[in-house]
């Protein structure tokens, strides 16, 4: 079973073919259904492990874009006692859901 560690959106993900994951919103064109991650930090295929310094040269992970959306709402509430100060804000983080199709070394 091949797997890789990729970096996108400031986060690192362990991926393998067929795995679905939600990453930070990607700038994909309308109608584009495939995205390539070339920032591969570690890759393994046929029991051969390659560790990048900092990236594995020539390695890339291809994924299919499934959908884009927003996550659950997070409420931010700040309160200062005895100062009559209160601030209530909400935030919904945008994401892109992708499914990994193949890993190339």
C-alpha positions in Angstrom: 0.0 0.0 0.0 1.5 3.3 -1.1 1.2 6.4 1.0 2.6 9.9 1.1 2.7 13.0 3.4 1.7 16.2 1.6 1.7 19.8 2.8 -1.1 22.2 1.7 -2.7 25.2 3.4 -0.1 25.2 6.1 -1.0 21.7 7.3 0.4 18.2 6.6 -1.8 15.2 5.6 -1.0 11.5 5.3 -2.7 10.4 2.1 -3.1 7.1 0.2 -5.1 6.3 -3.0 -8.8 6.3 -2.4 -8.7 8.5 0.8 -11.0 11.5 1.0 -9.9 14.6 3.0 -11.0 18.2 3.6 -8.2 20.7 2.9 -8.1 24.5 3.1 -10.0 26.1 0.2 -8.0 25.6 -3.1 -8.0 28.0 -6.0 -9.5 25.7 -8.7 -11.0 26.8 -11.9 -14.7 26.3 -12.6 -15.1 22.8 -14.1 -11.6 21.7 -13.2 -12.0 18.3 -11.5 -8.3 17.4 -10.8 -5.7 19.0 -8.7 -2.0 18.1 -8.3 -0.1 18.5 -5.0 3.6 18.7 -5.7 4.7 19.6 -2.1 5.4 16.0 -1.1 7.4 15.7 2.1 7.6 11.8 2.4 6.6 9.1 -0.1 6.5 5.3 0.2 5.9 2.8 -2.7 6.7 -0.9 -2.9 8.4 -0.8 0.5 10.7 2.0 -0.7 10.6 5.0 1.6 11.8 8.4 0.3 12.2 11.3 2.8 12.4 14.8 1.3 14.8 17.5 2.3 12.4 19.4 2.4 10.5 17.9 -0.6 10.8 14.7 -2.5 12.1 15.6 -6.0 9.7 14.6 -8.8 7.0 13.3 -6.5 3.4 14.4 -6.9 0.0 13.4 -5.6 -3.0 13.7 -8.0 -6.5 14.2 -6.5 -10.0 14.6 -7.7 -12.1 17.6 -6.5 -15.3 16.4 -5.0 -16.9 19.6 -3.6 -16.3 22.9 -2.0 -18.1 24.1 1.1 -18.0 25.7 4.6 -17.5 24.0 7.9 -19.6 24.2 11.0 -20.1 27.6 12.6 -17.7 28.5 15.5 -18.8 31.1 18.0 -16.2 33.5 19.4 -17.5 35.3 22.5 -15.3 37.8 24.4 -16.4 39.2 27.7 -14.7 41.6 30.1 -16.2 41.6 33.6 -17.2 44.9 35.1 -16.5 46.8 31.9 -19.8 46.2 30.1 -17.8 44.9 27.2 -18.9 41.9 25.2 -18.2 40.8 21.6 -19.9 37.9 19.8 -18.7 36.8 16.4 -19.2 33.7 14.2 -16.9 32.1 11.7 -17.3 29.3 9.1 -14.1 28.0 7.5 -14.1 27.3 3.8 -12.8 23.9 2.6 -12.3 21.8 -0.5 -13.0 18.1 -0.3 -10.7 16.0 -2.5 -10.2 12.3 -3.1 -6.6 11.0 -3.8 -6.4 9.1 -7.0 -2.7 8.3 -7.4 0.8 8.9 -6.1 3.7 9.3 -8.5 7.4 9.0 -7.4 
